[in-house]
Amino acid sequence: MFYQKVLDAFVAAAKEIIGEQLTGIYLHGSLAMGCFHPKKSDIDLIVVIGEDISDMQKMEFMKRVVSLNQQAPGKGLEISIVKREFCNPFTYPTPYILHFSPMHLQWFLDDPQAYVEKMNGDDKDLAAHFTMIKKYGIVLYGEEIEKVFSDVPQEYYIDSIWADIEDAKEEIVRQPIYMTLNLCRVFAFLRDGLYLSKEEGGKWGLSHLPLKYHPLLSDALACYATERDMTADEELARLFAEEMLTKIKGEMSRKKSPA
């Protein structure tokens, strides 16, 4: 595959720079789930280490990542480095020691030293990423997934996916493809217990959501699979987001209620 050279180079760089502290490298997201679209998808990677690495190692790692990001298709690379102790037993929100995505690229270019010193913290998104790694992840290097990652408690997974869509009424106008499809897959999980990709979530929506939203869903799916940008009908998009958030909050309340 055209992206395999990027993955191979990333694994080689991580092994060289992190050395014996490298536990494993795990692919998740659309590429692991078989719905990767070169123009619209990113390559999602979790790097697990045994102990902290130095700022010098982080700097060298980032330089290699930035170089590989230029070669990556679509939206580039999204990478988090986490310590094994926070993967099993699972810690929420999960601490990370370094993160990269294209949205942070300029910070690194402007002030690389500050980046490697300050790009750390905790991230609710990792609960969702770890959950999908357990379901669909691919080991690119290192130990088996079952040995490295414990199960993510459902309440943490739900909190993680809610945090990603709670501002959907505003964000759906700025990110219509992402938010439209993501709202579908979040609702599909809460209602039917399904762990879906964004593409699968959109298709589920066409089968389970009101007909008035089908043009929005169909357009989001078509744009996701092609180079075409999506310009959503703002009124319809906001109405969809509002109704989906109401449905999602209803399912979340139902799950919290005693049986």
Secondary structure, DSSP 8 states (H G I E B T S, - for coil): -TTHHHHHHHHHHHHHHHGGGEEEEEEESHHHHT---TTT--EEEEEEESS---HHHHHHHHHHHHHHHHHS-TT-EEEEEEEGGGBTTB-SSEEESEEE-GGGHHHHHH-HHHHHHH--EEETHHHHHHHHHHHH-EEEEES-HHHH-----HHHHHHHHHHHHTTHHHHHHHSHHHHHHHHHHHHHHHHH-----HHHHHHHHHHHS-GGGHHHHHHHHHHHTSS------HHHHHHHHHHHHHHHHHHHHHHHS--
